[in-house]
Amino acid sequence: MKLNLKVWRQKGASTGGKFETYTVEANEHMSFLEMLDVLNEQLIAEQREPVSFEHDCREGICGTCSMVINGHPHGPMKGTTTCQLHMRHFNDGETITIEPFRSNSFPVIKDLVVDRAAFDRIIQSGGYISVNTGQAQDGNAIPIEKDLASEAFDAATCIGCGACVAACPNASAMLFTSAKVSHLNMMPQGEVEATQRVLNMINQMDSEGFGACSNITACEAECPKEISVKNIARVNREYFAAVLASEKNPSK
Amino acid sequence: MKLDGKVPTGELSEKWTQYRGTMNLVAPNNKRRLEVIVVGSGLAGASAAATLGELGYKVKCFTFHDSPRRAHSIAAQGGINAAKNYQNDGDSVYRLFYDTIKGGDYRSREANVHRLAEASRTIIDQAVAQGVPFAREYGGLLANRSFGGVQVSRTFYARGQTGQQLLIGAYQSLSRQISMGNVTMYNRHEMLDVVKIDGKARGIITRNLVTGAIDRHSAHAVVLGTGGYGNVFYLSTNAMNSNVTAAWRATKRGALMANPCFTQIHPTCIPVSGEYQSKLTLMSESLRNDGRVWVPGKKDDVKAIREGRLKATDIAEEDRDYYLERRYPAFGNLVPRDVASRAAKVACDEGHGVNATGLAVYLDFASAIMRYGKSEAHSKGMVNPSEDEIKLLGEKVVEAKYGNLFEMYAKITGEDPYKSPMMIYPAVHYTMGGLWVDYNLETNIPGLFAVGEANFSDHGANRLGASALMQGLADGYFVIPYTIGQFLSNEIRTPIIDDQQPEFEAAEKAVKDRLAQFINIKGKQSVESFHRRLGKIMWEYCGMSRNEEGLNKARKMIQELRAEFYSDVFVPGELNEYNPELEKAGRVADFLELGELMVVDALDRQESCGGHFREEYRTPEGEAMRNDKDFTYVSAWEWTDTTADPTLHKEELEFENVELKTRSYK
C-alpha cells in the first residue's frame, strides 16, 4: 500500500515547526511504528534526517509512544497504543497526518517527541504509599475484597502516556492524576495518606499548568487503556471533602 | 585472576542470616556523606535507588528513558514467584531454591540462589504494602497460579501485567525518595563509560540525550541495573531501546562478562511476519496450561496449509503430531522453556512449520474450549447441548482466563485465536549471562556492582518462568542495600569524589572521540541495517542450536561486519542535539563486540546445558547432554582489547547441598 504522510517536523523546543509531506510504501501487516521505520530508512538512504519519535516496548505497555494520528492520540483504534496499531486499518492511497501530543505542559523536544516530565512531578507530589523497604507486614495480613482490588487495578493500568492530555481541549491531566489517586486511595494501604495525597497531587497538577476538567470525557474515549472517567468523579469528591475537612495547607 | 565468589561459610540456610548479622555497617551520619550512582530504573535499579535513598545514602539515579517508569521490566506478563506456601501445597524456601538450581541446569551458585528464595517472601509483603494490586481470592487473600517446570502454585500475579504493577510500585517508592531529596533523578541520560580511580569505580560519563552534553558524575560506588542484552539478536521480546552499553562499557574497563552465551529463547511468541519487523511479542507461558502444541504430521498437509488450500481446523486429529505430548509424556505441553523451544525448532527443521516462512507451530485451544464448555454445560444442567452451545460456553471460560492475551494476538495478527489455533515460534527473551558478580553483587572492579538481569548470578543456564521479577526486586530491595555496606564501610573517610581528576577527563574525552567517530564515518548504510545483519548471524549460528563449525564461521562474519560498520555506517544529525540514530550507533557498536564474545563463549562450552545447545553434545534421542566433569564452572571473560582474544577466567561451581542430575521431563 502507498501512503502519503503529513508529518510535523520541529528542530527544537524554541524553534517553530511545520508539516512535511512524504510518500511511503507499506504493507498491511506492519505496525504503525514499523511503517515509520520504513520512512526513516528511506530518509537515511537519501542522507536526510529521519523523523524523531519516541517508542520502546512496542507492545502497548511502556507508554513511551505518543503521537496524534489523524487527530486522535494513538490513532483511530479504540483501546490501542500507536505501537499496537496496524496498517491494515488504513487504506491504500490514504493521507495520514501525524503530529506530536500538543499541550503547553508537554513542550516539544523534537519532531514528534515531547517532554512529559510533569507527570513524574505529579507522582512525586504524593502518588505513593509511604512505606520503607523492610517495614511491611505479611502480605495476607491485609485482606482486600476481590472486586475492590480489581477496581483499583483498573485504575492502576494507566501507562502514563499522556493521551488524555492530548485529547482534552483544556489539556487537563485529570484522568492521569485521578487514576493514580483512585488506585492508591481505594486500597486500605493507601487510606492513611488519602487526604494529603489528593490535595498535593491536584495542586501539583494545577501548578504544572494543565487545564481544568470540564467533563468533556474525550480523555476516556482516547485512553489506550480505557481508564474510566469514574476516577475523575471519585477524585473530585475526595478533593472537595479534603479541602473542606482540612484547614491545613497542602504540605508534605 | 583468581575469582572469589565470597560465599560466606556455614550451613546453606543460615549463610545469609549470619552474614547479614555480622557484616560491616555504615553509621547514619556517614551515609549522608557517601554518594552512590545507580544506573537504570527498572525493577532492580529503581528498587535499589529507592532503598539506598531510604537508608540515607546520597543517590543519583540515571535512565535513558524520559521517565523511570518506562523500563522494560514493565512488560513482564505472567507473575512473580515467592515461597509463601499460602496454598499449603508443600512449598518452601528450599523447594524454590532447588527448582531454580535444577531449572538452571546446575550452572548457578548455590548460596546466591538460596538467598534469592529467602528474599522472595518479603518481596510480596513489600509490594502489597506499596499498594500493588495483586490478584485476590473472594476471601480477600492473595491468589496464586502455576508456572512451567514446577509442581507447586507459588506465582503471584496482577492479571497479565505483573511487571507493570511491580515496576510502578518501585517507581512510586523511587518518586517518594526523589521528592524527599534523597535521590537525584537524571532522565534522558545515557551512561557511556565508567570511571575508575585507583582501581575503584568512582563515577560515570553520561550523554544528555536532549542536548547532547557529555557530563561527568562522581560517586563513592556505582550500581548497574541496566538489564540484559537480548537485543544483540535484533529481533527479540526486549524493548527497542534495551541495550548492553552500560555493562559493555564496564567490560571494556576490566569488568568480567560471565556466561554470555546463556540466552533464553521463549517458546511462545508471535512468529516473524516480514523483513520490516522490528520486534517480537511474547504470548505468556501461562497459555501452555491449556493450549496444545502441534504440527501436521503429513508433509502434504503442511504444503496445503502453507499454500492456503487447507486450514488448521481441516486437519484430522490422527494426522496431527502433538510433539511435546509425544516426546515428553510426563510434562507434555508444560516442559521448561529451553526444551519446548528446541522441540519447536526440530519440528520446523523437519519441514512441518505451518506458515509461509515454515517457522511456526500451532498452539491450539480447541480441546480446552470443548472441555471447559462441557463442564459449564453440565454445571448449568443443560441436557444434550449442541456442539456449538458447548463451544460458546467454553470460549467464555477461556476468555476469562486469557482474554487480554487473545486480544493482543488478534490485534497483531488480525486473526481470531478462538476460531483457529494461534501460530507461535520461539524468540529471544532473556539473558542469563551478564556481569560477573560475587556474593555481594560486586563485580571484580571494587565499588562496581551489578543487579537484576545485568548480572549473571541466579539463573544458571536457563531461567524458570516468573523468576526474573523476583530476582530484580530481591537484588534491589533486599540484597544490595546490605552488601554495598561491605564496600562503603571502608570509604567513610573518602571525601566527595572530585570529578576534575585526570581519569574523568580521559574518560570524557574517550566518549566524545567515539561519538565524533560515528558521525564522521559518513558511510552509506544505516545503523539499523547493521543491527539487522548482526541479529541474523547471531540467530543462525548462536541461537537455539549451535555447533563448532557454525560458531567459527559466525565469529569471522561478526568481525567482518564490525569492520564494515566502522567504515561504512551513516549516522545523520549532529552531536549536540536529540539524535536517536547516534544513540543507536553506540549501542549497535557494542553489540558488534558482545556478539563475538557470545560466540567465543559458546565455542568454549563443549557441552549442552539449559539454553545453550551444542549439536555435538546430545543423547541419541536428541536431548541436551551436560558435561559436569569438565564444565561445572562460570565462564568469566576479560576482554578490554578487542583486537586480541578474550581471556577466560573460571569460577568453579561447588554443589554442597544439591546432587547434580540429568534433567528429565520424559
Contacts between the chains, C-beta under 8 A, distances in Angstrom:
chain1	res1	chain2	res2	distance
A	11	B	577	8.0
A	12	B	577	7.3
A	12	B	578	7.7
A	27	B	274	6.9
A	27	B	276	7.6
A	29	B	273	5.0
A	29	B	274	5.9
A	29	B	414	7.8
A	30	B	274	7.4
A	30	B	276	5.8
A	31	B	278	7.7
A	31	B	412	7.8
A	33	B	278	7.0
A	34	B	276	5.3
A	34	B	277	6.8
A	34	B	278	5.3
A	37	B	276	6.8
A	37	B	278	5.8
A	37	B	528	7.4
A	38	B	276	6.0
A	41	B	526	5.9
A	41	B	528	6.4
A	41	B	529	7.7
A	43	B	572	8.0
A	44	B	526	4.5
A	44	B	528	7.9
A	44	B	570	6.4
A	44	B	572	6.1
A	44	B	581	7.4
A	45	B	526	7.2
A	47	B	570	6.8
A	47	B	572	7.0
A	48	B	572	7.3
A	49	B	572	5.0
A	49	B	573	5.7
A	50	B	572	6.5
A	50	B	580	7.7
A	50	B	581	6.5
A	52	B	578	6.1
A	52	B	580	6.0
A	54	B	66	6.9
A	55	B	240	5.9
A	56	B	65	7.1
A	56	B	70	5.9
A	56	B	72	7.2
A	56	B	239	4.3
A	56	B	240	5.5
A	56	B	241	5.2
A	57	B	70	8.0
A	57	B	72	6.2
A	57	B	74	6.9
A	57	B	75	5.0
A	57	B	239	4.4
A	57	B	240	7.6
A	58	B	239	7.1
A	58	B	240	6.0
A	58	B	278	6.5
A	58	B	279	4.9
A	58	B	281	7.8
A	59	B	75	5.9
A	59	B	279	7.8
A	59	B	281	5.3
A	59	B	282	7.8
A	59	B	408	7.5
A	60	B	408	7.5
A	61	B	74	5.5
A	61	B	75	5.2
A	61	B	161	7.0
A	61	B	163	8.0
A	61	B	164	5.7
A	62	B	70	4.7
A	62	B	71	8.0
A	62	B	72	7.1
A	62	B	74	5.3
A	62	B	75	6.8
A	62	B	239	6.5
A	63	B	69	7.2
A	63	B	70	6.5
A	64	B	65	7.2
A	64	B	66	7.1
A	64	B	70	5.3
A	80	B	411	6.8
A	84	B	408	7.7
A	84	B	411	5.5
A	84	B	412	7.3
A	86	B	411	7.1
A	86	B	412	7.1
A	86	B	414	7.0
A	88	B	414	5.8
A	109	B	210	5.8
A	109	B	578	5.6
A	110	B	577	7.4
A	110	B	578	4.4
A	113	B	578	6.7
A	115	B	66	7.1
A	116	B	66	6.2
A	116	B	67	6.8
A	117	B	66	7.2
A	117	B	67	7.1
A	117	B	187	6.7
A	119	B	67	6.9
A	120	B	67	5.2
A	120	B	68	7.6
A	120	B	69	7.7
A	120	B	175	6.9
A	120	B	185	7.7
A	120	B	187	7.5
A	123	B	171	7.4
A	123	B	172	6.5
A	123	B	175	4.7
A	124	B	175	4.5
A	124	B	176	7.4
A	124	B	178	5.4
A	124	B	179	4.1
A	125	B	179	6.8
A	127	B	172	5.9
A	127	B	175	6.4
A	128	B	130	7.5
A	128	B	172	3.7
A	128	B	173	6.3
A	128	B	175	5.7
A	128	B	176	4.5
A	129	B	129	6.9
A	129	B	130	5.5
A	129	B	131	4.9
A	129	B	172	7.2
A	130	B	176	6.4
A	131	B	126	7.7
A	131	B	129	4.5
A	131	B	130	6.1
A	131	B	173	7.9
A	132	B	51	7.8
A	132	B	54	4.6
A	133	B	47	7.6
A	133	B	50	7.2
A	133	B	51	4.4
A	133	B	54	6.1
A	133	B	126	6.1
A	133	B	173	7.6
A	133	B	477	4.9
A	133	B	478	7.3
A	133	B	481	6.9
A	134	B	122	7.5
A	134	B	126	7.6
A	134	B	477	8.0
A	134	B	478	7.9
A	135	B	129	7.0
A	136	B	122	7.2
A	136	B	125	4.0
A	136	B	126	4.7
A	136	B	128	6.7
A	136	B	129	3.7
A	137	B	125	6.5
A	137	B	129	7.2
A	138	B	125	5.8
A	139	B	84	7.2
A	139	B	124	4.6
A	139	B	125	4.8
A	139	B	127	7.7
A	139	B	128	4.2
A	139	B	134	7.8
A	139	B	142	5.6
A	140	B	86	6.5
A	140	B	141	5.0
A	140	B	142	5.8
A	142	B	128	6.7
A	143	B	136	7.9
A	143	B	139	6.6
A	143	B	140	3.0
A	143	B	141	5.7
A	144	B	136	5.8
A	144	B	140	5.3
A	145	B	136	7.7
A	145	B	140	5.6
A	146	B	136	4.8
A	146	B	137	6.6
A	146	B	138	5.3
A	146	B	140	6.8
A	149	B	133	5.3
A	149	B	134	7.3
A	149	B	135	7.4
A	149	B	136	4.6
A	150	B	133	7.8
A	150	B	136	8.0
A	152	B	131	7.8
A	152	B	133	4.7
A	153	B	133	4.0
A	153	B	158	6.3
A	153	B	159	6.8
A	153	B	165	7.6
A	156	B	133	5.3
A	156	B	165	6.2
A	156	B	168	6.7
A	157	B	161	6.5
A	157	B	164	7.4
A	159	B	164	7.7
A	160	B	67	6.9
A	160	B	69	5.7
A	183	B	131	6.9
A	183	B	133	7.1
A	184	B	131	5.3
A	187	B	131	5.3
A	187	B	133	7.0
A	189	B	128	7.2
A	189	B	129	6.0
A	189	B	130	7.4
A	189	B	131	5.0
A	190	B	131	5.3
A	252	B	179	7.0
A	252	B	180	8.0
